[in-house]
Amino acid sequence: MAVAILFGSFVLLLILRVPIGIALGMSSFLAIFSSGVVQPTYLAQGLVTGTDSFPLMAVPFFMLAGELMATGGISRRLLNIADAFLGRKYGGLALVTIVACMFFAAISGSGPATVAAIGGLTIPSMLKQGYDRPYCSAITAAAGSIGVIIPPSIPMVMYAVATGASVGAMFLGGMIPGILIGVSLCVYSSIYSKKRGYINKEAKPFSWGHVFHTLKDGIWALLVPVIILGGIYGGIFTPTEAAAVAVAYGLVVGLFVYRDLKFSDLYRIFSNAALTTATVLIILGTATTFGRILTLQRVPTMIADAFTSISDSKYVLLILINLLLLVVGCFMETNAAIIILAPIFLPIVEAAGVNAVHFGIIMVVNLAIGFVTPPLGVNLFVACNTAGAKLEEIVKGIIPILGVMILDLVLITYIEPICMLLPNLMY
């Protein structure tokens, strides 16, 4: 009965367009009230204990770092560097967008933030150069999803908190998959752009002098991922401390080196980061309670029994879980999905011989695809706003790109070294 109320009220609230954090909390409270198994204060306890974690302190810091660096000129200089190498290629501006998103992913840890920071600069330019609106919007949204795969990654921090996996190992595991997806999108963009004749004849021809100039101007931007990831894997600081260092670095470089960041911008930047952080933490706390109610009602055990009754083969189980996660990613916010589903599925796949870090990367990549899957792909909405397009327009451009990303997902799922090569070398 409690499970029916939990899921029924949750679905109803989502249909009524109630924010997901509030929907999770209200449905959890109704289930608690109807079951009589635990006290109503269980929800308040979940809100506190679900967010009481040192690794979670990385979330607000990485969000703030992303805001500071987007405003402080770092994202623009990353674009200039990519443009110096790729600007005169077919689809050069699309390639620049993808590569810049990959670099910015190593700063922000957020998909929507990556789309906003890079797409806000490149989508208007692509439209001006004659790129069709569905394609330039879709490729930017897809490239932005790499923001949660290449470290640092906020969903990877969430997965580590939910399962006890190492944040450092998760970050290492995401590097090669993120690069694989970025390269795949570049290949697709080159083929598509060559067929359409998309080339910027006004871009500067490739020259080492121009490359040297842009590298010199952007050296402080290029140092960001080196400092963050080098510090983590060099044992200098933890991922949480690295996030704080990224904030300090972005603030100093933006204010005093590039001087694109003004003191008058700080209130807006800090308030935006605080608002986003509060939203994430509310989702985390209510999703934790939602997941605990499922555990009390033995739902994870029932799901495990259902999956293993179909097959105990690792390959079949991963296919089933991938299909389910792809569907979930279409409708549920990423952090909530991880907090609720990771503790349910991890014991199933570990019993089948799948490494916890490998499964975490599979889960994050699945949900990253959800960022660009209609009807609720948040990256699509950010790209829509930037391009002045309707969702129906972007859907035409995103379908073949989804095919490319799902092919990458299959490779990441079944070729374990793609995820585990670097973690195995370091741990």
C-alpha positions, 0 to 999 in steps of 0.5 A: 500500500505504501509503495503504491502511494509513494509512486502514485503520488510522485507520478501525479505530482510530476504530471502537475509539474511540481518541482522534483525535489518537492514532489519527492518530499511530498510523496515520501511524507504521504507514504510515511503517514499511510504506512505507520511504520515510521514517524513523520519526523523520518522525512526531516531526518532524511533531509539532514542525514542525506546532506551531511557528507563531506564529499558533498561540499564539493557540489556548491564549490564546483558550481560556484567555480563554473559560474566564476570561470564562465563570467571571468573570461576562461570559457571564452579563451578556451573557445579561442584556443579550440578555434585556433586549431579547428576553425577552418575545418568543415563544421569548425565552429561545431568542433570548437564547441565540442572541444571547448565543452570538454575543457569546460567540463573539467571545470564545472562538473555540470551539464547545463552549466557547460551548455550555458557557458559555451553555447551562449558564445557559439550558438549565435555564431553558428547561426550567423554562419548559416548552420541550421538551427536544429543541428547547432542547438542539438550538438551543443546540448549533446556536447554539454552532457560531457560536463557530467562525465569528464571529471570533476562531475557532480553526479559522480560525487552523488554516486560516491555518496550513495554507494561509498565508491571512491570519488577519485576512482570515479573521476579517473574512470570518467576521463576516457569515456568522456573523451570517447563521446567527445571524439564521436561527436566530432566525427559525426559533426565533421561528416554532417558539416561536410555534407552541408558545406558548413565551413567558416571561410572567414576564420583565420588559417591555421598558423603556429603563430596564431596558435602560440598567441591564443595559448599564451592568452589562454594559459591561465584557462588551460591550467584549471584542469591541470590544477584540479585534477593534478592536485587530486591525483598528486595527493595534494588535496581531496576532491572537495578541497580541489573544488575550493581551490578552483573557486579561489583560482577562478576568482583571482584569475577573473578579477586580477589577471583577465579582469573580465570579472567585476566586483559588481558581478559577484552578487549575481554569481554567488546568488546563482550558485547558492540557488542551484546548490539549494535545489540540488541539496533539497533533491538529495535530501528528499531522494534519500528519504524516498530511497530509504522508504523503498528499502523499508518496503523491500522494493530493492529486493523485489527488483533484484529478484525480478531481474535475476529471474530473467537472467543471471548473465552479466551482459543481459542484466546490463542491457536491462539496466541500461534500458531502464536507466535510459527511460528514467533519464528521460523523466527524472532529474539526474541526482535524484535518479542516482541517489534512489537507484544506485543503491538498488542496482549496485548489489545486483551488478556486483553479484554478477561481477561488475565493478562498482566504479565501472557501474557508476560510470555506466550509470552517469553516462546513461543519465548524461544521455538523459540530459539530451533526451526529450521530453525533459532533457534539461540541456535541450531546454538550455540550448532552446533558450540560447538558440531561440528555438522550439523543442520540436526543432531541436528534436530533429537534430538530436535523434541521430546524435542520440544514436552516436551516444548510445553506441558509445554507451554500449562500448563503455558498458561492455569494454570494461578497460574504457572505464577501468584502465586509469583507476586500475593504474592509480588504485 
